[in-house]
Amino acid sequence: MSASFRTMSSILSFAKSTKLGKDQLLTKSRIWCKTTRMSNDPAKLLREHGLQVTAQRLAVLRAVSARPHCTADDVAADVRSEIGAISRQAVYDALGILAEKGLIRRIQPDGSSALYEDRVGDNHHHVICRTCGKTVDVDCAVGETPCLTAADNSGYQIDEAEVIYWGICPDCLAETSRAGD
């Protein structure tokens, strides 16, 4: 079974038409998402989104792609090691326009710095460790993105849900149990 996906809605339509189960739909979602991450030609990607190609934007895209769920400070450090001097404001400006154009995603966990990733266009969520702050992607819970069905949408057409799960990661749990021994 082969299909080409350009949007999340095309995945959902495909899943309905072929009666895919939950696990198969999530697999298709992951495949689609992986193909929509930063292409092999980030300069072309910038141009396709109407952005001028600059060394700073290219370096910011590469930094976010190399380190998902990174902070602006992480991006700035990576960009400086790649291209030399860049102001903090230039990094924030690049992150802002790249997020606005949908090339990267900005996540704002409660009480934390904003995080950036290049996994865009699908409806995935995040789980964050309360101890160390490690953040990982979590695919939507079941089937046809039930998290997009609000109990009361107040007339809005909902196209994305941002869910953040909080807990303790396996490494921190293991460290806690070792400390208790």
NORMOSUL-V666533 format. One record per residue. RES is the residue in one small letter. OMEGA is omega as a letter, one per 30 degrees, with the letter a starting at -180 (999 if undefined). Layout:
BEGIN
res=RES omega=OMEGA
res=RES omega=OMEGA
END
This chain:
BEGIN
res=m omega=a
res=s omega=l
res=a omega=l
res=s omega=a
res=f omega=l
res=r omega=a
res=t omega=l
res=m omega=l
res=s omega=l
res=s omega=l
res=i omega=a
res=l omega=l
res=s omega=l
res=f omega=a
res=a omega=l
res=k omega=a
res=s omega=a
res=t omega=l
res=k omega=l
res=l omega=l
res=g omega=a
res=k omega=a
res=d omega=l
res=q omega=l
res=l omega=l
res=l omega=l
res=t omega=l
res=k omega=l
res=s omega=l
res=r omega=l
res=i omega=a
res=w omega=a
res=c omega=a
res=k omega=l
res=t omega=l
res=t omega=l
res=r omega=a
res=m omega=a
res=s omega=l
res=n omega=a
res=d omega=a
res=p omega=l
res=a omega=l
res=k omega=l
res=l omega=l
res=l omega=a
res=r omega=l
res=e omega=l
res=h omega=l
res=g omega=a
res=l omega=l
res=q omega=l
res=v omega=l
res=t omega=l
res=a omega=a
res=q omega=a
res=r omega=l
res=l omega=a
res=a omega=l
res=v omega=l
res=l omega=a
res=r omega=a
res=a omega=l
res=v omega=l
res=s omega=a
res=a omega=a
res=r omega=a
res=p omega=l
res=h omega=a
res=c omega=l
res=t omega=l
res=a omega=l
res=d omega=l
res=d omega=l
res=v omega=a
res=a omega=l
res=a omega=l
res=d omega=a
res=v omega=l
res=r omega=l
res=s omega=l
res=e omega=a
res=i omega=a
res=g omega=a
res=a omega=l
res=i omega=a
res=s omega=l
res=r omega=l
res=q omega=l
res=a omega=l
res=v omega=l
res=y omega=l
res=d omega=a
res=a omega=l
res=l omega=a
res=g omega=a
res=i omega=l
res=l omega=l
res=a omega=l
res=e omega=a
res=k omega=l
res=g omega=l
res=l omega=l
res=i omega=l
res=r omega=l
res=r omega=l
res=i omega=a
res=q omega=l
res=p omega=a
res=d omega=l
res=g omega=a
res=s omega=l
res=s omega=l
res=a omega=l
res=l omega=a
res=y omega=l
res=e omega=l
res=d omega=l
res=r omega=a
res=v omega=l
res=g omega=l
res=d omega=a
res=n omega=l
res=h omega=a
res=h omega=a
res=h omega=l
res=v omega=a
res=i omega=l
res=c omega=l
res=r omega=a
res=t omega=a
res=c omega=l
res=g omega=l
res=k omega=a
res=t omega=l
res=v omega=l
res=d omega=l
res=v omega=l
res=d omega=l
res=c omega=a
res=a omega=a
res=v omega=l
res=g omega=a
res=e omega=l
res=t omega=a
res=p omega=a
res=c omega=l
res=l omega=l
res=t omega=a
res=a omega=l
res=a omega=l
res=d omega=a
res=n omega=l
res=s omega=l
res=g omega=a
res=y omega=l
res=q omega=a
res=i omega=l
res=d omega=l
res=e omega=l
res=a omega=l
res=e omega=a
res=v omega=l
res=i omega=l
res=y omega=l
res=w omega=l
res=g omega=l
res=i omega=a
res=c omega=a
res=p omega=l
res=d omega=l
res=c omega=l
res=l omega=l
res=a omega=l
res=e omega=l
res=t omega=a
res=s omega=l
res=r omega=a
res=a omega=a
res=g omega=a
res=d omega=999
END
